[in-house]
Amino acid sequence: MRESMEFDVVIVGAGPSGLSSAIRLKQLNADLNVCVLEKGSEVGAHILSGAVVEPRALEELFENWQELGAPLNTPVSKDQVFLLKDGQLSKELPHALVPNSMRNDGNYIVSLGNLCRWLAEQAEGLGVEVFPGFAAAEILYHDDGSVKGVATGDMGVSASGEQLSTYMEGMELHAKYTVFSEGCRGHLGKQLIKKFALDSGADPQHYALGIKELWQIPAEKHQPGLVLHGAGWPLEEASGGFFLYHGDNQQVVVGLIVDLNYKNPWLSPYEEFQRLKHHPVIAQYLEGGERVSYGARAITKGGWNALPTMSMPGAMLIGCDAGTLNVAKIKGTHTAMKSGMLAAEAMAKVFADASLPLGETFNELFDRSWLRSELYGTRNFAPAMHKFGTFWGGAFNFIDQNILGGRMPVTLHDTSLDHAQMANASASPKIDYPKPDGKLSFDRLSSVFLSNTNHEEDQPCHLTLADSSIPTGSNLEKFAEPAQRYCPAGVYEIIEQTDGPKFQINAQNCLHCKTCDIKDPAQNITWVTPEGTGGPNYPNM
């Protein structure tokens, strides 16, 4: 029997939604016993986002957040939106044509990892127990099927399954309510959605891959508060867009978001990002600078239409684990925080009155909240871009957001599945990516090095195959095995050997982005938790 600990509430994931939920719970009832599990080596180690943050939820959580030292130090000073062409040409959209949802007045450029570190400090100050380095690996259930809690993964198990000298058995954490806030494509959240049919009646969820770098640039090029967004080149075979934010300390973050419904199996999101940085709109800021860090993470972007039910017996699903990101704003921090706060308020009411049903209580709070209004008002944004493309989709969204205020009388739906969009390699144009120059563009392995990624080598592979024959069989034959291109960390390789091709998994490189779990056309790869503390260790990302 594994050892167990009892709590009122267990929260899986120390991101903005989970920490906000823990804080609001303790604000409402200081006597509640609340703990937060975080698989990263520290809070913030696995957090990756742009990020421009709307402080609305933070202001509700802490009215005096500025006095408390929240790390929101760089207010947005200027917005620019570009359409890029041909690797050289560009056109800046007039401010009047930019959808209202993409304007950033009153917002801040932040390191979301540092914001989460600060939130964890506030949570601990209120009495929340925060446990970094412990990965929730298993959902526990009561006999009646309701969620009982979670178990952390065993540590010190070899790749062959043997117990090493460092073996430590996982522990069970039982709770009245368990909150799952693992971020995009949470591996436990995915199981809960299936088990409780939480997505019944919702559109299929859609995803993108976001790739980001942090640069230190010359002082004369730095414009604190400048925000650039754009679309177009180099994404000729996919939809998505770029961002470049000027933060503090002469640093900028640059990134590319690639929608994972793309068709061409020869496309490499990583190589598209490396090409992007050579465009003059981007290069003018990066040239002469130094790349400091690198990372990648999948993004849940189905929005309102794909939002699952967020409650189930004994548990809640919040933040990007559910899919609360507002695609139209290109922001998910404030919505994730608000979802966690609403979950906390619902649980606090049920703790005070056990006759109240958690699901109905949460739904009442959610339906009265600005979170529902905001997500519903931008429900058409992503489907319009998928359905009509960048130009006409943008025109639709301008009318919907700027003229109708999100009150379009029709709701667009996108019932396609991202992984099912892949076309045969033989019918798709090959893409000739230039070699990296080592100044603006770089190879994948040197990038992974900057993410400080590390896993204990002698442990079971956390990237599991349902059928080991598929990668070198149907995936290679039909799609030229796209895993070796869609992975932004060089985890997957096809090695040609005398007895035929071999599919190699370099799990040590894994950034925990979850792209393989999402985009594999055969849905053959499942991401599960490695040992706690494994993965990237992002500084200031």
C-alpha positions as CSV (number, residue, x, y, z in Angstrom):
1,M,0.0,0.0,0.0
2,R,1.2,3.4,-0.9
3,E,1.4,6.1,1.8
4,S,-1.4,8.7,1.5
5,M,-2.1,12.2,2.7
6,E,-5.5,13.8,3.1
7,F,-6.4,17.3,2.0
8,D,-9.5,19.3,1.4
9,V,-8.4,20.3,-2.0
10,V,-5.5,19.0,-4.2
11,I,-4.5,21.1,-7.2
12,V,-2.5,19.5,-10.0
13,G,-0.3,22.1,-11.7
14,A,1.2,25.4,-10.4
15,G,0.3,27.5,-13.4
16,P,-1.7,30.7,-13.2
17,S,-5.1,28.9,-13.0
18,G,-4.0,26.4,-10.3
19,L,-2.3,29.0,-8.1
20,S,-5.1,31.5,-8.5
21,S,-7.6,28.8,-7.4
22,A,-5.4,27.9,-4.3
23,I,-5.1,31.6,-3.4
24,R,-8.8,32.3,-3.7
25,L,-9.7,29.2,-1.7
26,K,-7.6,30.3,1.2
27,Q,-8.9,33.9,0.9
28,L,-12.4,32.6,1.3
29,N,-11.7,29.9,4.0
30,A,-8.4,30.1,5.7
31,D,-9.1,26.7,7.5
32,L,-9.1,24.7,4.3
33,N,-6.2,22.4,3.8
34,V,-5.0,23.0,0.2
35,C,-1.9,21.7,-1.6
36,V,-0.6,22.3,-5.1
37,L,1.5,19.7,-7.0
38,E,4.0,20.9,-9.6
39,K,5.9,18.5,-11.9
40,G,8.7,21.0,-12.7
41,S,11.8,21.3,-10.6
42,E,10.4,24.6,-9.3
43,V,7.3,26.7,-9.8
44,G,7.7,28.4,-13.2
45,A,10.2,25.8,-14.6
46,H,7.7,24.6,-17.2
47,I,5.8,27.8,-17.7
48,L,6.0,29.2,-21.2
49,S,3.9,32.0,-22.7
50,G,4.4,35.2,-24.7
51,A,3.3,37.0,-22.6
52,V,1.2,40.1,-22.7
53,V,-1.0,39.9,-19.6
54,E,-4.3,41.7,-19.0
55,P,-4.3,42.3,-15.3
56,R,-8.1,42.1,-14.8
57,A,-8.1,38.8,-12.9
58,L,-5.0,39.7,-10.9
59,E,-6.7,42.9,-9.7
60,E,-9.6,40.8,-8.5
61,L,-7.3,38.4,-6.7
62,F,-5.1,41.1,-5.1
63,E,-6.3,44.7,-5.3
64,N,-2.9,45.8,-4.1
65,W,-0.9,43.6,-6.5
66,Q,1.5,46.5,-7.3
67,E,2.2,47.1,-3.6
68,L,2.8,43.4,-3.2
69,G,5.5,43.5,-5.9
70,A,3.8,41.5,-8.6
71,P,6.3,41.3,-11.5
72,L,4.3,43.3,-14.0
73,N,6.8,46.0,-14.7
74,T,6.5,46.9,-18.4
75,P,3.2,48.4,-19.5
76,V,2.4,48.1,-23.2
77,S,3.4,51.4,-24.9
78,K,2.6,50.7,-28.5
79,D,0.9,48.1,-30.7
80,Q,1.9,47.2,-34.2
81,V,0.3,44.6,-36.5
82,F,2.0,43.5,-39.7
83,L,1.2,41.3,-42.7
84,L,4.5,39.8,-43.9
85,K,5.3,38.8,-47.5
86,D,8.1,37.1,-49.4
87,G,10.7,37.3,-46.6
88,Q,11.3,41.0,-47.3
89,L,8.0,42.9,-47.8
90,S,5.6,43.9,-45.1
91,K,2.6,46.0,-44.5
92,E,1.6,47.5,-41.2
93,L,-2.2,47.5,-40.6
94,P,-3.6,50.9,-39.7
95,H,-4.6,50.9,-36.0
96,A,-8.3,51.4,-37.0
97,L,-8.3,48.0,-38.8
98,V,-6.9,46.1,-35.9
99,P,-9.6,44.0,-34.1
100,N,-10.4,45.6,-30.8
101,S,-9.6,42.3,-29.1
102,M,-5.9,42.6,-30.2
103,R,-5.4,46.0,-28.7
104,N,-3.3,46.0,-25.5
105,D,-4.0,49.3,-23.7
106,G,-3.6,48.7,-20.0
107,N,-1.8,45.4,-20.4
108,Y,1.7,44.4,-19.4
109,I,4.6,42.5,-21.0
110,V,5.7,39.9,-18.4
111,S,7.5,36.7,-17.8
112,L,4.7,34.3,-17.0
113,G,7.1,32.0,-15.2
114,N,8.1,34.8,-12.9
115,L,4.5,35.7,-12.3
116,C,3.7,32.2,-11.3
117,R,6.7,32.2,-9.0
118,W,5.3,35.3,-7.3
119,L,1.8,33.8,-7.1
120,A,3.3,30.7,-5.4
121,E,4.9,33.0,-2.8
122,Q,1.5,34.6,-2.2
123,A,-0.2,31.2,-1.9
124,E,2.4,29.9,0.5
125,G,2.0,33.1,2.6
126,L,-1.7,32.2,2.9
127,G,-0.9,28.6,4.0
128,V,-1.1,26.7,0.8
129,E,1.3,23.8,0.6
130,V,3.2,23.9,-2.7
131,F,5.1,20.8,-3.7
132,P,7.4,21.2,-6.8
133,G,9.1,18.2,-8.3
134,F,6.2,15.9,-7.8
135,A,4.4,14.8,-10.9
136,A,0.7,13.6,-10.6
137,A,0.8,10.4,-12.6
138,E,-2.5,8.7,-11.9
139,I,-6.1,9.6,-11.1
140,L,-7.6,7.9,-8.1
141,Y,-11.3,7.1,-8.0
142,H,-13.8,6.1,-5.3
143,D,-15.9,3.0,-5.7
144,D,-18.8,5.1,-7.0
145,G,-16.6,6.5,-9.8
146,S,-16.0,9.9,-8.4
147,V,-12.5,11.4,-8.3
148,K,-10.7,10.6,-5.0
149,G,-7.4,12.3,-5.7
150,V,-4.1,11.6,-7.5
151,A,-1.0,9.6,-7.0
152,T,2.5,10.9,-7.8
153,G,4.7,8.8,-10.0
154,D,7.3,6.4,-8.6
155,M,10.9,7.6,-8.8
156,G,14.1,5.6,-9.2
157,V,12.6,3.1,-11.7
158,S,15.0,2.0,-14.5
159,A,14.1,2.0,-18.2
160,S,13.6,-1.7,-18.0
161,G,11.2,-1.3,-15.0
162,E,13.6,-2.4,-12.2
163,Q,13.8,-0.5,-8.9
164,L,17.1,1.4,-8.6
165,S,18.9,2.3,-5.4
166,T,17.2,5.7,-5.6
167,Y,13.7,4.1,-5.8
168,M,10.9,6.0,-4.0
169,E,7.3,4.9,-4.3
170,G,4.7,7.4,-5.3
171,M,2.3,8.8,-2.8
172,E,-1.5,9.1,-2.9
173,L,-3.1,12.5,-2.2
174,H,-6.7,12.2,-1.3
175,A,-9.1,15.2,-1.3
176,K,-12.7,16.2,-1.2
177,Y,-12.1,17.9,-4.5
178,T,-9.2,17.6,-6.9
179,V,-8.5,20.5,-9.4
180,F,-6.7,19.7,-12.6
181,S,-4.8,22.7,-14.0
182,E,-2.1,21.0,-16.0
183,G,-2.1,23.3,-19.0
184,C,-2.7,22.5,-22.6
185,R,-3.4,18.8,-23.3
186,G,-3.0,17.7,-19.7
187,H,-2.5,14.0,-19.7
188,L,-4.8,13.5,-16.7
189,G,-7.3,16.1,-18.0
190,K,-7.4,14.2,-21.3
191,Q,-8.4,11.0,-19.4
192,L,-11.1,12.9,-17.4
193,I,-12.6,14.4,-20.5
194,K,-12.9,10.9,-22.0
195,K,-14.1,9.1,-18.9
196,F,-16.8,11.7,-18.0
197,A,-17.7,12.7,-21.6
198,L,-17.0,16.3,-20.7
199,D,-16.7,17.3,-24.4
200,S,-20.1,15.9,-25.3
201,G,-21.8,18.5,-27.5
202,A,-18.7,20.6,-27.9
203,D,-16.7,21.1,-31.1
204,P,-13.4,19.1,-31.3
205,Q,-10.6,20.9,-29.5
206,H,-8.0,22.7,-31.7
207,Y,-4.4,23.4,-30.9
208,A,-1.4,25.3,-32.0
209,L,2.4,25.1,-31.3
210,G,4.0,28.1,-29.8
211,I,7.8,28.5,-30.1
212,K,9.6,31.3,-28.3
213,E,13.0,32.7,-27.7
214,L,14.3,35.3,-25.2
215,W,16.9,37.7,-26.6
216,Q,19.2,40.3,-25.0
217,I,19.5,43.1,-27.5
218,P,21.5,46.4,-27.8
219,A,20.1,49.3,-25.8
220,E,19.6,51.5,-28.9
221,K,17.2,48.9,-30.4
222,H,15.2,48.4,-27.3
223,Q,11.8,50.0,-27.0
224,P,10.2,49.0,-23.7
225,G,6.5,48.2,-24.1
226,L,6.5,47.8,-27.8
227,V,4.3,44.9,-29.0
228,L,4.4,43.5,-32.5
229,H,2.0,40.9,-33.9
230,G,1.6,39.6,-37.4
231,A,0.7,36.9,-39.9
232,G,1.6,35.8,-43.4
233,W,5.2,34.8,-44.4
234,P,6.8,32.4,-43.7
235,L,3.6,30.4,-43.0
236,E,2.6,29.6,-46.6
237,E,1.5,26.0,-45.7
238,A,-0.1,26.7,-42.3
239,S,-2.1,29.4,-40.4
240,G,-0.8,31.2,-37.4
241,G,1.2,34.3,-36.6
242,F,4.2,35.8,-34.9
243,F,4.8,38.0,-31.8
244,L,7.7,40.1,-30.6
245,Y,7.5,41.9,-27.3
246,H,10.0,44.4,-25.8
247,G,10.2,43.7,-22.1
248,D,12.5,45.2,-19.5
249,N,16.3,44.9,-19.0
250,Q,17.0,45.2,-22.8
251,Q,15.2,42.0,-23.5
252,V,12.7,41.0,-26.2
253,V,10.8,37.8,-26.7
254,V,10.1,36.6,-30.2
255,G,7.9,33.7,-31.2
256,L,5.8,31.9,-33.8
257,I,2.5,30.2,-33.3
258,V,1.7,27.5,-35.9
259,D,-1.9,26.1,-36.0
260,L,-1.7,22.3,-35.7
261,N,-4.4,21.7,-38.4
262,Y,-1.8,22.1,-41.1
263,K,-1.8,19.6,-44.0
264,N,1.7,19.4,-45.4
265,P,3.7,16.7,-43.6
266,W,7.0,18.3,-44.8
267,L,6.3,21.4,-42.7
268,S,8.5,22.0,-39.7
269,P,7.2,24.6,-37.2
270,Y,10.7,25.0,-35.8
271,E,12.3,25.7,-39.2
272,E,9.4,28.1,-40.0
273,F,10.3,30.1,-36.8
274,Q,14.0,30.2,-37.8
275,R,13.0,31.6,-41.2
276,L,10.8,34.2,-39.6
277,K,13.7,35.8,-37.7
278,H,15.4,36.8,-40.9
279,H,12.5,39.0,-42.0
280,P,13.5,42.7,-41.7
281,V,10.5,43.4,-39.4
282,I,12.0,41.0,-36.9
283,A,15.7,41.1,-37.7
284,Q,16.0,44.8,-37.1
285,Y,15.6,44.2,-33.4
286,L,17.6,40.9,-33.1
287,E,20.7,41.7,-35.1
288,G,23.6,42.3,-32.8
289,G,21.7,40.6,-29.9
290,E,22.2,37.4,-28.0
291,R,19.8,34.5,-27.7
292,V,19.3,33.7,-24.0
293,S,16.6,31.0,-23.8
294,Y,14.4,28.8,-26.0
295,G,11.2,26.9,-25.4
296,A,8.0,25.5,-27.0
297,R,4.5,24.6,-25.8
298,A,1.2,23.6,-27.4
299,I,-1.7,26.0,-27.0
300,T,-5.3,25.1,-26.6
301,K,-7.2,27.4,-29.0
302,G,-10.7,26.0,-29.7
303,G,-12.2,28.6,-27.5
304,W,-15.9,28.7,-26.5
305,N,-17.1,26.2,-29.0
306,A,-14.7,23.5,-27.9
307,L,-15.0,24.2,-24.1
308,P,-15.8,21.0,-22.2
309,T,-17.8,20.8,-19.1
310,M,-15.5,21.9,-16.3
311,S,-16.8,19.9,-13.4
312,M,-17.3,16.3,-12.6
313,P,-17.9,14.2,-9.5
314,G,-15.1,15.1,-7.1
315,A,-13.1,17.3,-9.5
316,M,-12.7,20.4,-11.5
317,L,-10.9,21.1,-14.9
318,I,-9.7,24.6,-15.3
319,G,-7.4,26.9,-17.3
320,C,-5.8,25.6,-20.5
321,D,-6.5,22.0,-19.3
322,A,-10.1,22.9,-20.2
323,G,-9.3,25.4,-23.0
324,T,-10.2,28.9,-21.6
325,L,-7.7,30.8,-23.7
326,N,-9.2,33.8,-25.6
327,V,-7.8,33.3,-29.1
328,A,-9.1,36.7,-30.3
329,K,-7.0,38.4,-27.7
330,I,-4.0,36.0,-28.0
331,K,-4.2,35.8,-24.2
332,G,-5.0,33.1,-21.8
333,T,-3.5,34.1,-18.5
334,H,-6.3,36.3,-17.2
335,T,-8.9,33.8,-18.4
336,A,-7.1,30.9,-16.8
337,M,-6.8,32.8,-13.5
338,K,-10.5,33.6,-13.5
339,S,-11.5,30.0,-14.2
340,G,-9.4,29.0,-11.2
341,M,-11.0,31.7,-9.0
342,L,-14.5,30.7,-10.1
343,A,-13.7,27.0,-9.3
344,A,-12.4,28.1,-5.9
345,E,-15.5,30.2,-5.2
346,A,-17.7,27.2,-6.1
347,M,-15.8,24.8,-3.9
348,A,-15.9,27.3,-1.0
349,K,-19.7,27.5,-1.2
350,V,-20.0,23.7,-1.2
351,F,-17.6,23.4,1.8
352,A,-19.9,25.9,3.6
353,D,-23.1,24.1,2.5
354,A,-22.7,20.4,1.6
355,S,-26.2,20.3,0.1
356,L,-25.0,22.4,-2.8
357,P,-24.0,20.5,-6.0
358,L,-20.5,21.5,-7.1
359,G,-21.3,21.5,-10.9
360,E,-24.4,23.6,-10.7
361,T,-22.8,26.0,-8.3
362,F,-19.8,26.5,-10.6
363,N,-22.0,26.9,-13.6
364,E,-24.1,29.6,-11.9
365,L,-20.9,31.5,-11.1
366,F,-19.4,31.0,-14.5
367,D,-22.6,32.1,-16.3
368,R,-22.6,35.4,-14.4
369,S,-18.9,36.1,-14.9
370,W,-17.0,38.2,-17.4
371,L,-15.1,35.0,-18.4
372,R,-18.2,33.6,-20.0
373,S,-19.1,36.8,-21.7
374,E,-15.5,37.2,-23.1
375,L,-15.2,33.7,-24.4
376,Y,-18.7,33.7,-25.9
377,G,-18.1,37.1,-27.6
378,T,-15.0,35.8,-29.3
379,R,-16.4,32.3,-30.2
380,N,-16.1,32.9,-34.0
381,F,-12.6,34.2,-34.1
382,A,-10.6,30.9,-34.5
383,P,-13.2,29.2,-36.6
384,A,-13.3,32.1,-39.0
385,M,-9.5,32.0,-39.5
386,H,-9.7,28.2,-40.1
387,K,-12.7,28.5,-42.4
388,F,-11.9,31.6,-44.5
389,G,-8.1,32.0,-44.2
390,T,-6.0,34.9,-42.9
391,F,-7.4,37.6,-45.2
392,W,-11.1,36.9,-45.3
393,G,-11.1,35.4,-41.8
394,G,-9.5,38.7,-40.6
395,A,-12.2,40.7,-42.4
396,F,-14.9,38.6,-40.8
397,N,-13.4,39.1,-37.3
398,F,-13.0,42.8,-37.9
399,I,-16.7,43.1,-38.5
400,D,-17.6,40.7,-35.6
401,Q,-15.3,42.4,-33.0
402,N,-15.1,46.0,-34.0
403,I,-18.5,46.6,-35.5
404,L,-20.8,44.1,-33.9
405,G,-18.9,43.8,-30.6
406,G,-18.8,40.0,-30.7
407,R,-22.6,39.8,-31.3
408,M,-22.5,38.1,-34.7
409,P,-25.9,36.4,-35.1
410,V,-24.3,33.2,-36.3
411,T,-21.9,30.8,-34.6
412,L,-19.2,29.3,-36.8
413,H,-18.1,25.7,-36.0
414,D,-15.0,23.8,-36.9
415,T,-15.6,20.1,-36.5
416,S,-12.3,19.0,-38.1
417,L,-9.6,17.2,-36.1
418,D,-6.1,18.6,-36.2
419,H,-4.3,15.3,-36.5
420,A,-6.6,14.1,-39.3
421,Q,-5.7,17.0,-41.6
422,M,-2.3,15.6,-42.7
423,A,-2.1,15.0,-46.4
424,N,0.1,12.3,-48.0
425,A,3.7,13.3,-48.4
426,S,3.7,12.3,-52.1
427,A,0.9,14.8,-52.8
428,S,2.5,17.7,-50.8
429,P,5.3,20.1,-51.9
430,K,8.6,19.6,-50.1
431,I,9.8,22.7,-48.2
432,D,13.5,23.7,-48.7
433,Y,14.5,25.2,-45.4
434,P,17.8,27.2,-45.3
435,K,20.6,26.2,-43.0
436,P,20.9,28.2,-39.8
437,D,23.4,31.0,-39.8
438,G,24.2,30.8,-36.1
439,K,23.4,34.5,-35.7
440,L,19.6,34.7,-36.1
441,S,18.7,31.1,-36.8
442,F,20.0,28.0,-35.0
443,D,19.7,24.2,-35.1
444,R,17.3,22.4,-32.8
445,L,19.9,20.8,-30.4
446,S,21.6,24.1,-29.6
447,S,18.1,25.5,-28.9
448,V,17.2,22.6,-26.6
449,F,20.4,23.3,-24.7
450,L,19.2,26.8,-23.9
451,S,16.0,25.4,-22.4
452,N,18.0,23.7,-19.6
453,T,16.0,20.5,-20.3
454,N,17.0,17.4,-18.3
455,H,15.6,14.0,-17.6
456,E,17.0,11.2,-15.6
457,E,18.3,9.0,-18.4
458,D,17.6,5.6,-16.9
459,Q,13.8,5.8,-16.5
460,P,10.9,4.4,-18.5
461,C,10.3,6.5,-21.7
462,H,7.5,9.0,-21.1
463,L,6.6,9.0,-24.8
464,T,4.7,5.8,-25.3
465,L,3.6,4.1,-28.5
466,A,0.4,2.2,-28.8
467,D,1.9,0.3,-31.8
468,S,5.6,0.4,-32.4
469,S,5.3,-0.6,-36.0
470,I,3.4,2.5,-37.1
471,P,6.3,5.1,-37.2
472,T,8.3,3.0,-39.7
473,G,5.2,1.6,-41.3
474,S,2.2,3.6,-42.3
475,N,3.5,6.9,-40.9
476,L,6.7,6.7,-42.9
477,E,5.0,5.5,-46.0
478,K,2.2,8.0,-46.1
479,F,3.6,11.0,-44.3
480,A,7.4,10.6,-44.3
481,E,7.0,10.2,-40.5
482,P,6.2,13.8,-39.6
483,A,7.2,13.5,-35.9
484,Q,10.8,14.2,-37.0
485,R,9.6,17.6,-38.2
486,Y,6.7,18.7,-36.0
487,C,8.7,18.1,-32.8
488,P,10.5,21.4,-31.9
489,A,13.2,19.5,-29.8
490,G,14.5,16.8,-32.1
491,V,13.0,14.1,-30.0
492,Y,12.0,11.9,-32.9
493,E,14.4,10.5,-35.6
494,I,14.3,8.0,-38.4
495,I,17.6,6.2,-38.4
496,E,18.4,4.3,-41.6
497,Q,20.0,0.9,-40.8
498,T,21.0,-2.1,-42.9
499,D,17.9,-4.0,-41.7
500,G,15.6,-1.1,-42.4
501,P,14.6,2.2,-40.8
502,K,14.5,2.6,-37.0
503,F,12.3,5.0,-35.1
504,Q,14.4,6.6,-32.4
505,I,12.9,8.5,-29.4
506,N,15.3,10.9,-27.8
507,A,13.1,11.5,-24.7
508,Q,15.9,13.4,-22.9
509,N,15.3,16.3,-25.3
510,C,11.5,16.5,-24.6
511,L,10.3,20.0,-23.8
512,H,6.9,18.7,-22.7
513,C,5.2,20.7,-25.5
514,K,2.7,17.9,-26.2
515,T,2.7,18.4,-29.9
516,C,3.3,14.7,-30.6
517,D,0.4,13.7,-28.5
518,I,-1.8,16.1,-30.6
519,K,-0.5,16.0,-34.2
520,D,0.5,12.4,-34.8
521,P,-1.8,11.3,-37.6
522,A,-2.3,7.8,-36.2
523,Q,-2.8,9.1,-32.6
524,N,-0.1,6.6,-31.7
525,I,2.0,8.7,-29.3
526,T,0.8,9.3,-25.8
527,W,2.7,11.7,-23.5
528,V,2.8,10.6,-19.9
529,T,4.6,12.1,-16.9
530,P,8.3,11.4,-16.6
531,E,9.9,11.5,-13.1
532,G,9.2,14.7,-11.2
533,T,11.7,17.6,-11.9
534,G,12.3,16.3,-15.4
535,G,11.8,18.5,-18.4
536,P,12.8,22.1,-19.1
537,N,13.9,24.6,-16.6
538,Y,12.9,27.9,-18.1
539,P,14.5,31.1,-16.7
540,N,12.4,34.3,-17.2
541,M,10.1,32.7,-19.8
